[in-house]
């Protein structure tokens, strides 16, 4: 499943980095921390690999 916004893609990238041990889990905040806790590494990879070109900056969750 691809990310729906640039913010979501970047949060997934930060969470993926922490899952892989490249950054500290304690440095995560907000959506990236939630993603780290609730998603697998494969799911995070799918979100983080989304191309940014045609994505909006943010999308409402509604």
mmCIF file of the N, C-alpha and C atoms, coordinates in Angstrom:
data_MODEL
# 
_entry.id   MODEL 
# 
loop_
_atom_site.group_PDB 
_atom_site.id 
_atom_site.type_symbol 
_atom_site.label_atom_id 
_atom_site.label_alt_id 
_atom_site.label_comp_id 
_atom_site.label_asym_id 
_atom_site.label_entity_id 
_atom_site.label_seq_id 
_atom_site.pdbx_PDB_ins_code 
_atom_site.Cartn_x 
_atom_site.Cartn_y 
_atom_site.Cartn_z 
_atom_site.occupancy 
_atom_site.B_iso_or_equiv 
_atom_site.pdbx_formal_charge 
_atom_site.auth_seq_id 
_atom_site.auth_comp_id 
_atom_site.auth_asym_id 
_atom_site.auth_atom_id 
_atom_site.pdbx_PDB_model_num 
ATOM 1   N N  . UNK A 1 1  ? 0.852   -1.175 0.000  1.00 0.00 ? 1  UNK A N  1 
ATOM 2   C CA . UNK A 1 1  ? 0.000   0.000  0.000  1.00 0.00 ? 1  UNK A CA 1 
ATOM 3   C C  . UNK A 1 1  ? 0.897   1.237  0.000  1.00 0.00 ? 1  UNK A C  1 
ATOM 4   N N  . UNK A 1 2  ? 0.739   2.102  -0.948 1.00 0.00 ? 2  UNK A N  1 
ATOM 5   C CA . UNK A 1 2  ? 1.572   3.309  -1.001 1.00 0.00 ? 2  UNK A CA 1 
ATOM 6   C C  . UNK A 1 2  ? 1.080   4.374  -0.014 1.00 0.00 ? 2  UNK A C  1 
ATOM 7   N N  . UNK A 1 3  ? 1.978   5.258  0.344  1.00 0.00 ? 3  UNK A N  1 
ATOM 8   C CA . UNK A 1 3  ? 1.626   6.385  1.207  1.00 0.00 ? 3  UNK A CA 1 
ATOM 9   C C  . UNK A 1 3  ? 0.676   7.315  0.457  1.00 0.00 ? 3  UNK A C  1 
ATOM 10  N N  . UNK A 1 4  ? -0.193  8.001  1.201  1.00 0.00 ? 4  UNK A N  1 
ATOM 11  C CA . UNK A 1 4  ? -1.152  8.925  0.592  1.00 0.00 ? 4  UNK A CA 1 
ATOM 12  C C  . UNK A 1 4  ? -0.692  10.369 0.627  1.00 0.00 ? 4  UNK A C  1 
ATOM 13  N N  . UNK A 1 5  ? 0.391   10.661 1.363  1.00 0.00 ? 5  UNK A N  1 
ATOM 14  C CA . UNK A 1 5  ? 0.899   12.031 1.435  1.00 0.00 ? 5  UNK A CA 1 
ATOM 15  C C  . UNK A 1 5  ? 2.401   12.005 1.685  1.00 0.00 ? 5  UNK A C  1 
ATOM 16  N N  . UNK A 1 6  ? 3.028   13.148 1.437  1.00 0.00 ? 6  UNK A N  1 
ATOM 17  C CA . UNK A 1 6  ? 4.464   13.266 1.693  1.00 0.00 ? 6  UNK A CA 1 
ATOM 18  C C  . UNK A 1 6  ? 4.761   13.097 3.179  1.00 0.00 ? 6  UNK A C  1 
ATOM 19  N N  . UNK A 1 7  ? 3.902   13.634 4.024  1.00 0.00 ? 7  UNK A N  1 
ATOM 20  C CA . UNK A 1 7  ? 4.103   13.522 5.468  1.00 0.00 ? 7  UNK A CA 1 
ATOM 21  C C  . UNK A 1 7  ? 4.054   12.058 5.906  1.00 0.00 ? 7  UNK A C  1 
ATOM 22  N N  . UNK A 1 8  ? 3.122   11.300 5.356  1.00 0.00 ? 8  UNK A N  1 
ATOM 23  C CA . UNK A 1 8  ? 2.997   9.889  5.695  1.00 0.00 ? 8  UNK A CA 1 
ATOM 24  C C  . UNK A 1 8  ? 4.217   9.105  5.210  1.00 0.00 ? 8  UNK A C  1 
ATOM 25  N N  . UNK A 1 9  ? 4.710   9.423  4.033  1.00 0.00 ? 9  UNK A N  1 
ATOM 26  C CA . UNK A 1 9  ? 5.883   8.737  3.482  1.00 0.00 ? 9  UNK A CA 1 
ATOM 27  C C  . UNK A 1 9  ? 7.104   9.014  4.342  1.00 0.00 ? 9  UNK A C  1 
ATOM 28  N N  . UNK A 1 10 ? 7.268   10.249 4.772  1.00 0.00 ? 10 UNK A N  1 
ATOM 29  C CA . UNK A 1 10 ? 8.427   10.621 5.597  1.00 0.00 ? 10 UNK A CA 1 
ATOM 30  C C  . UNK A 1 10 ? 8.344   9.991  6.992  1.00 0.00 ? 10 UNK A C  1 
ATOM 31  N N  . UNK A 1 11 ? 7.150   9.931  7.563  1.00 0.00 ? 11 UNK A N  1 
ATOM 32  C CA . UNK A 1 11 ? 6.971   9.298  8.870  1.00 0.00 ? 11 UNK A CA 1 
ATOM 33  C C  . UNK A 1 11 ? 7.294   7.809  8.778  1.00 0.00 ? 11 UNK A C  1 
ATOM 34  N N  . UNK A 1 12 ? 6.876   7.174  7.699  1.00 0.00 ? 12 UNK A N  1 
ATOM 35  C CA . UNK A 1 12 ? 7.176   5.757  7.497  1.00 0.00 ? 12 UNK A CA 1 
ATOM 36  C C  . UNK A 1 12 ? 8.683   5.548  7.349  1.00 0.00 ? 12 UNK A C  1 
ATOM 37  N N  . UNK A 1 13 ? 9.351   6.450  6.668  1.00 0.00 ? 13 UNK A N  1 
ATOM 38  C CA . UNK A 1 13 ? 10.796  6.350  6.515  1.00 0.00 ? 13 UNK A CA 1 
ATOM 39  C C  . UNK A 1 13 ? 11.515  6.452  7.849  1.00 0.00 ? 13 UNK A C  1 
ATOM 40  N N  . UNK A 1 14 ? 11.065  7.345  8.707  1.00 0.00 ? 14 UNK A N  1 
ATOM 41  C CA . UNK A 1 14 ? 11.673  7.496  10.036 1.00 0.00 ? 14 UNK A CA 1 
ATOM 42  C C  . UNK A 1 14 ? 11.420  6.249  10.879 1.00 0.00 ? 14 UNK A C  1 
ATOM 43  N N  . UNK A 1 15 ? 10.199  5.719  10.840 1.00 0.00 ? 15 UNK A N  1 
ATOM 44  C CA . UNK A 1 15 ? 9.866   4.514  11.595 1.00 0.00 ? 15 UNK A CA 1 
ATOM 45  C C  . UNK A 1 15 ? 10.658  3.313  11.077 1.00 0.00 ? 15 UNK A C  1 
ATOM 46  N N  . UNK A 1 16 ? 10.809  3.214  9.776  1.00 0.00 ? 16 UNK A N  1 
ATOM 47  C CA . UNK A 1 16 ? 11.572  2.116  9.176  1.00 0.00 ? 16 UNK A CA 1 
ATOM 48  C C  . UNK A 1 16 ? 13.031  2.186  9.605  1.00 0.00 ? 16 UNK A C  1 
ATOM 49  N N  . UNK A 1 17 ? 13.587  3.366  9.637  1.00 0.00 ? 17 UNK A N  1 
ATOM 50  C CA . UNK A 1 17 ? 14.966  3.546  10.072 1.00 0.00 ? 17 UNK A CA 1 
ATOM 51  C C  . UNK A 1 17 ? 15.148  3.063  11.510 1.00 0.00 ? 17 UNK A C  1 
ATOM 52  N N  . UNK A 1 18 ? 14.181  3.353  12.361 1.00 0.00 ? 18 UNK A N  1 
ATOM 53  C CA . UNK A 1 18 ? 14.253  2.898  13.752 1.00 0.00 ? 18 UNK A CA 1 
ATOM 54  C C  . UNK A 1 18 ? 14.080  1.383  13.843 1.00 0.00 ? 18 UNK A C  1 
ATOM 55  N N  . UNK A 1 19 ? 13.173  0.823  13.045 1.00 0.00 ? 19 UNK A N  1 
ATOM 56  C CA . UNK A 1 19 ? 12.979  -0.640 13.036 1.00 0.00 ? 19 UNK A CA 1 
ATOM 57  C C  . UNK A 1 19 ? 14.262  -1.353 12.656 1.00 0.00 ? 19 UNK A C  1 
ATOM 58  N N  . UNK A 1 20 ? 15.015  -0.768 11.768 1.00 0.00 ? 20 UNK A N  1 
ATOM 59  C CA . UNK A 1 20 ? 16.251  -1.385 11.292 1.00 0.00 ? 20 UNK A CA 1 
ATOM 60  C C  . UNK A 1 20 ? 17.430  -1.089 12.210 1.00 0.00 ? 20 UNK A C  1 
ATOM 61  N N  . UNK A 1 21 ? 17.214  -0.285 13.239 1.00 0.00 ? 21 UNK A N  1 
ATOM 62  C CA . UNK A 1 21 ? 18.260  0.024  14.193 1.00 0.00 ? 21 UNK A CA 1 
ATOM 63  C C  . UNK A 1 21 ? 19.207  1.116  13.732 1.00 0.00 ? 21 UNK A C  1 
ATOM 64  N N  . UNK A 1 22 ? 18.835  1.839  12.693 1.00 0.00 ? 22 UNK A N  1 
ATOM 65  C CA . UNK A 1 22 ? 19.683  2.902  12.151 1.00 0.00 ? 22 UNK A CA 1 
ATOM 66  C C  . UNK A 1 22 ? 19.547  4.205  12.934 1.00 0.00 ? 22 UNK A C  1 
ATOM 67  N N  . UNK A 1 23 ? 18.399  4.402  13.569 1.00 0.00 ? 23 UNK A N  1 
ATOM 68  C CA . UNK A 1 23 ? 18.175  5.575  14.424 1.00 0.00 ? 23 UNK A CA 1 
ATOM 69  C C  . UNK A 1 23 ? 17.549  5.095  15.731 1.00 0.00 ? 23 UNK A C  1 
ATOM 70  N N  . UNK A 1 24 ? 17.533  5.971  16.724 1.00 0.00 ? 24 UNK A N  1 
ATOM 71  C CA . UNK A 1 24 ? 16.992  5.610  18.034 1.00 0.00 ? 24 UNK A CA 1 
ATOM 72  C C  . UNK A 1 24 ? 15.465  5.691  18.030 1.00 0.00 ? 24 UNK A C  1 
ATOM 73  N N  . UNK A 1 25 ? 14.839  4.696  18.630 1.00 0.00 ? 25 UNK A N  1 
ATOM 74  C CA . UNK A 1 25 ? 13.380  4.690  18.753 1.00 0.00 ? 25 UNK A CA 1 
ATOM 75  C C  . UNK A 1 25 ? 12.932  5.898  19.574 1.00 0.00 ? 25 UNK A C  1 
ATOM 76  N N  . UNK A 1 26 ? 13.718  6.291  20.555 1.00 0.00 ? 26 UNK A N  1 
ATOM 77  C CA . UNK A 1 26 ? 13.383  7.423  21.398 1.00 0.00 ? 26 UNK A CA 1 
ATOM 78  C C  . UNK A 1 26 ? 13.327  8.747  20.659 1.00 0.00 ? 26 UNK A C  1 
ATOM 79  N N  . UNK A 1 27 ? 13.921  8.803  19.463 1.00 0.00 ? 27 UNK A N  1 
ATOM 80  C CA . UNK A 1 27 ? 13.889  10.032 18.661 1.00 0.00 ? 27 UNK A CA 1 
ATOM 81  C C  . UNK A 1 27 ? 12.587  10.179 17.874 1.00 0.00 ? 27 UNK A C  1 
ATOM 82  N N  . UNK A 1 28 ? 11.786  9.118  17.803 1.00 0.00 ? 28 UNK A N  1 
ATOM 83  C CA . UNK A 1 28 ? 10.533  9.164  17.041 1.00 0.00 ? 28 UNK A CA 1 
ATOM 84  C C  . UNK A 1 28 ? 9.474   9.945  17.807 1.00 0.00 ? 28 UNK A C  1 
ATOM 85  N N  . UNK A 1 29 ? 8.629   10.655 17.052 1.00 0.00 ? 29 UNK A N  1 
ATOM 86  C CA . UNK A 1 29 ? 7.529   11.427 17.629 1.00 0.00 ? 29 UNK A CA 1 
ATOM 87  C C  . UNK A 1 29 ? 6.291   11.254 16.758 1.00 0.00 ? 29 UNK A C  1 
ATOM 88  N N  . UNK A 1 30 ? 5.143   11.448 17.322 1.00 0.00 ? 30 UNK A N  1 
ATOM 89  C CA . UNK A 1 30 ? 3.887   11.498 16.585 1.00 0.00 ? 30 UNK A CA 1 
ATOM 90  C C  . UNK A 1 30 ? 3.617   10.285 15.720 1.00 0.00 ? 30 UNK A C  1 
ATOM 91  N N  . UNK A 1 31 ? 3.325   10.541 14.450 1.00 0.00 ? 31 UNK A N  1 
ATOM 92  C CA . UNK A 1 31 ? 2.921   9.490  13.521 1.00 0.00 ? 31 UNK A CA 1 
ATOM 93  C C  . UNK A 1 31 ? 4.011   8.442  13.322 1.00 0.00 ? 31 UNK A C  1 
ATOM 94  N N  . UNK A 1 32 ? 5.269   8.866  13.284 1.00 0.00 ? 32 UNK A N  1 
ATOM 95  C CA . UNK A 1 32 ? 6.338   7.894  13.070 1.00 0.00 ? 32 UNK A CA 1 
ATOM 96  C C  . UNK A 1 32 ? 6.429   6.919  14.247 1.00 0.00 ? 32 UNK A C  1 
ATOM 97  N N  . UNK A 1 33 ? 6.202   7.393  15.478 1.00 0.00 ? 33 UNK A N  1 
ATOM 98  C CA . UNK A 1 33 ? 6.210   6.501  16.643 1.00 0.00 ? 33 UNK A CA 1 
ATOM 99  C C  . UNK A 1 33 ? 5.030   5.537  16.577 1.00 0.00 ? 33 UNK A C  1 
ATOM 100 N N  . UNK A 1 34 ? 3.860   6.045  16.204 1.00 0.00 ? 34 UNK A N  1 
ATOM 101 C CA . UNK A 1 34 ? 2.683   5.184  16.061 1.00 0.00 ? 34 UNK A CA 1 
ATOM 102 C C  . UNK A 1 34 ? 2.915   4.115  14.996 1.00 0.00 ? 34 UNK A C  1 
ATOM 103 N N  . UNK A 1 35 ? 3.503   4.520  13.878 1.00 0.00 ? 35 UNK A N  1 
ATOM 104 C CA . UNK A 1 35 ? 3.790   3.568  12.801 1.00 0.00 ? 35 UNK A CA 1 
ATOM 105 C C  . UNK A 1 35 ? 4.795   2.510  13.264 1.00 0.00 ? 35 UNK A C  1 
ATOM 106 N N  . UNK A 1 36 ? 5.809   2.939  13.991 1.00 0.00 ? 36 UNK A N  1 
ATOM 107 C CA . UNK A 1 36 ? 6.825   2.013  14.503 1.00 0.00 ? 36 UNK A CA 1 
ATOM 108 C C  . UNK A 1 36 ? 6.169   0.939  15.371 1.00 0.00 ? 36 UNK A C  1 
ATOM 109 N N  . UNK A 1 37 ? 5.240   1.358  16.215 1.00 0.00 ? 37 UNK A N  1 
ATOM 110 C CA . UNK A 1 37 ? 4.587   0.442  17.146 1.00 0.00 ? 37 UNK A CA 1 
ATOM 111 C C  . UNK A 1 37 ? 3.586   -0.486 16.475 1.00 0.00 ? 37 UNK A C  1 
ATOM 112 N N  . UNK A 1 38 ? 2.955   -0.043 15.396 1.00 0.00 ? 38 UNK A N  1 
ATOM 113 C CA . UNK A 1 38 ? 1.828   -0.807 14.851 1.00 0.00 ? 38 UNK A CA 1 
ATOM 114 C C  . UNK A 1 38 ? 2.071   -1.482 13.506 1.00 0.00 ? 38 UNK A C  1 
ATOM 115 N N  . UNK A 1 39 ? 3.205   -1.225 12.857 1.00 0.00 ? 39 UNK A N  1 
ATOM 116 C CA . UNK A 1 39 ? 3.425   -1.766 11.518 1.00 0.00 ? 39 UNK A CA 1 
ATOM 117 C C  . UNK A 1 39 ? 4.681   -2.633 11.460 1.00 0.00 ? 39 UNK A C  1 
ATOM 118 N N  . UNK A 1 40 ? 4.660   -3.593 10.547 1.00 0.00 ? 40 UNK A N  1 
ATOM 119 C CA . UNK A 1 40 ? 5.835   -4.444 10.338 1.00 0.00 ? 40 UNK A CA 1 
ATOM 120 C C  . UNK A 1 40 ? 6.850   -3.709 9.470  1.00 0.00 ? 40 UNK A C  1 
ATOM 121 N N  . UNK A 1 41 ? 8.059   -4.252 9.417  1.00 0.00 ? 41 UNK A N  1 
ATOM 122 C CA . UNK A 1 41 ? 9.101   -3.645 8.589  1.00 0.00 ? 41 UNK A CA 1 
ATOM 123 C C  . UNK A 1 41 ? 8.688   -3.660 7.110  1.00 0.00 ? 41 UNK A C  1 
ATOM 124 N N  . UNK A 1 42 ? 8.049   -4.735 6.665  1.00 0.00 ? 42 UNK A N  1 
ATOM 125 C CA . UNK A 1 42 ? 7.598   -4.812 5.264  1.00 0.00 ? 42 UNK A CA 1 
ATOM 126 C C  . UNK A 1 42 ? 6.541   -3.761 4.949  1.00 0.00 ? 42 UNK A C  1 
ATOM 127 N N  . UNK A 1 43 ? 5.607   -3.547 5.871  1.00 0.00 ? 43 UNK A N  1 
ATOM 128 C CA . UNK A 1 43 ? 4.581   -2.524 5.662  1.00 0.00 ? 43 UNK A CA 1 
ATOM 129 C C  . UNK A 1 43 ? 5.214   -1.141 5.608  1.00 0.00 ? 43 UNK A C  1 
ATOM 130 N N  . UNK A 1 44 ? 6.142   -0.884 6.505  1.00 0.00 ? 44 UNK A N  1 
ATOM 131 C CA . UNK A 1 44 ? 6.822   0.415  6.513  1.00 0.00 ? 44 UNK A CA 1 
ATOM 132 C C  . UNK A 1 44 ? 7.616   0.615  5.233  1.00 0.00 ? 44 UNK A C  1 
ATOM 133 N N  . UNK A 1 45 ? 8.245   -0.434 4.732  1.00 0.00 ? 45 UNK A N  1 
ATOM 134 C CA . UNK A 1 45 ? 9.002   -0.352 3.479  1.00 0.00 ? 45 UNK A CA 1 
ATOM 135 C C  . UNK A 1 45 ? 8.089   0.055  2.327  1.00 0.00 ? 45 UNK A C  1 
ATOM 136 N N  . UNK A 1 46 ? 6.887   -0.527 2.268  1.00 0.00 ? 46 UNK A N  1 
ATOM 137 C CA . UNK A 1 46 ? 5.931   -0.175 1.211  1.00 0.00 ? 46 UNK A CA 1 
ATOM 138 C C  . UNK A 1 46 ? 5.567   1.309  1.259  1.00 0.00 ? 46 UNK A C  1 
ATOM 139 N N  . UNK A 1 47 ? 5.305   1.826  2.451  1.00 0.00 ? 47 UNK A N  1 
ATOM 140 C CA . UNK A 1 47 ? 4.959   3.241  2.598  1.00 0.00 ? 47 UNK A CA 1 
ATOM 141 C C  . UNK A 1 47 ? 6.151   4.131  2.261  1.00 0.00 ? 47 UNK A C  1 
ATOM 142 N N  . UNK A 1 48 ? 7.319   3.773  2.777  1.00 0.00 ? 48 UNK A N  1 
ATOM 143 C CA . UNK A 1 48 ? 8.502   4.616  2.607  1.00 0.00 ? 48 UNK A CA 1 
ATOM 144 C C  . UNK A 1 48 ? 8.987   4.645  1.162  1.00 0.00 ? 48 UNK A C  1 
ATOM 145 N N  . UNK A 1 49 ? 8.697   3.613  0.393  1.00 0.00 ? 49 UNK A N  1 
ATOM 146 C CA . UNK A 1 49 ? 9.169   3.529  -0.987 1.00 0.00 ? 49 UNK A CA 1 
ATOM 147 C C  . UNK A 1 49 ? 8.294   4.298  -1.975 1.00 0.00 ? 49 UNK A C  1 
ATOM 148 N N  . UNK A 1 50 ? 7.205   4.885  -1.513 1.00 0.00 ? 50 UNK A N  1 
ATOM 149 C CA . UNK A 1 50 ? 6.297   5.631  -2.376 1.00 0.00 ? 50 UNK A CA 1 
ATOM 150 C C  . UNK A 1 50 ? 6.997   6.842  -2.981 1.00 0.00 ? 50 UNK A C  1 
ATOM 151 N N  . UNK A 1 51 ? 6.835   7.030  -4.289 1.00 0.00 ? 51 UNK A N  1 
ATOM 152 C CA . UNK A 1 51 ? 7.380   8.216  -4.963 1.00 0.00 ? 51 UNK A CA 1 
ATOM 153 C C  . UNK A 1 51 ? 6.654   9.462  -4.469 1.00 0.00 ? 51 UNK A C  1 
ATOM 154 N N  . UNK A 1 52 ? 7.374   10.532 -4.260 1.00 0.00 ? 52 UNK A N  1 
ATOM 155 C CA . UNK A 1 52 ? 6.812   11.767 -3.713 1.00 0.00 ? 52 UNK A CA 1 
ATOM 156 C C  . UNK A 1 52 ? 6.239   12.715 -4.764 1.00 0.00 ? 52 UNK A C  1 
ATOM 157 N N  . UNK A 1 53 ? 6.536   12.501 -6.019 1.00 0.00 ? 53 UNK A N  1 
ATOM 158 C CA . UNK A 1 53 ? 6.224   13.469 -7.068 1.00 0.00 ? 53 UNK A CA 1 
ATOM 159 C C  . UNK A 1 53 ? 4.789   13.983 -7.080 1.00 0.00 ? 53 UNK A C  1 
ATOM 160 N N  . UNK A 1 54 ? 3.803   13.097 -7.049 1.00 0.00 ? 54 UNK A N  1 
ATOM 161 C CA . UNK A 1 54 ? 2.419   13.545 -7.185 1.00 0.00 ? 54 UNK A CA 1 
ATOM 162 C C  . UNK A 1 54 ? 1.635   13.514 -5.876 1.00 0.00 ? 54 UNK A C  1 
ATOM 163 N N  . UNK A 1 55 ? 2.315   13.409 -4.768 1.00 0.00 ? 55 UNK A N  1 
ATOM 164 C CA . UNK A 1 55 ? 1.624   13.341 -3.483 1.00 0.00 ? 55 UNK A CA 1 
ATOM 165 C C  . UNK A 1 55 ? 1.395   14.740 -2.899 1.00 0.00 ? 55 UNK A C  1 
ATOM 166 N N  . UNK A 1 56 ? 0.253   14.928 -2.234 1.00 0.00 ? 56 UNK A N  1 
ATOM 167 C CA . UNK A 1 56 ? 0.046   16.196 -1.508 1.00 0.00 ? 56 UNK A CA 1 
ATOM 168 C C  . UNK A 1 56 ? 0.915   16.186 -0.243 1.00 0.00 ? 56 UNK A C  1 
ATOM 169 N N  . UNK A 1 57 ? 1.120   17.358 0.330  1.00 0.00 ? 57 UNK A N  1 
ATOM 170 C CA . UNK A 1 57 ? 1.917   17.444 1.560  1.00 0.00 ? 57 UNK A CA 1 
ATOM 171 C C  . UNK A 1 57 ? 1.248   16.702 2.715  1.00 0.00 ? 57 UNK A C  1 
ATOM 172 N N  . UNK A 1 58 ? -0.063  16.902 2.862  1.00 0.00 ? 58 UNK A N  1 
ATOM 173 C CA . UNK A 1 58 ? -0.830  16.274 3.942  1.00 0.00 ? 58 UNK A CA 1 
ATOM 174 C C  . UNK A 1 58 ? -2.191  15.840 3.418  1.00 0.00 ? 58 UNK A C  1 
ATOM 175 N N  . UNK A 1 59 ? -2.763  14.828 4.072  1.00 0.00 ? 59 UNK A N  1 
ATOM 176 C CA . UNK A 1 59 ? -4.108  14.366 3.753  1.00 0.00 ? 59 UNK A CA 1 
ATOM 177 C C  . UNK A 1 59 ? -4.862  14.221 5.055  1.00 0.00 ? 59 UNK A C  1 
ATOM 178 N N  . UNK A 1 60 ? -6.110  14.703 5.111  1.00 0.00 ? 60 UNK A N  1 
ATOM 179 C CA . UNK A 1 60 ? -6.926  14.543 6.309  1.00 0.00 ? 60 UNK A CA 1 
ATOM 180 C C  . UNK A 1 60 ? -7.303  13.078 6.485  1.00 0.00 ? 60 UNK A C  1 
ATOM 181 N N  . UNK A 1 61 ? -7.349  12.605 7.726  1.00 0.00 ? 61 UNK A N  1 
ATOM 182 C CA . UNK A 1 61 ? -7.698  11.212 8.016  1.00 0.00 ? 61 UNK A CA 1 
ATOM 183 C C  . UNK A 1 61 ? -9.189  10.951 7.933  1.00 0.00 ? 61 UNK A C  1 
ATOM 184 N N  . UNK A 1 62 ? -9.986  11.965 7.796  1.00 0.00 ? 62 UNK A N  1 
ATOM 185 C CA . UNK A 1 62 ? -11.440 11.827 7.824  1.00 0.00 ? 62 UNK A CA 1 
ATOM 186 C C  . UNK A 1 62 ? -11.996 10.957 6.749  1.00 0.00 ? 62 UNK A C  1 
# 
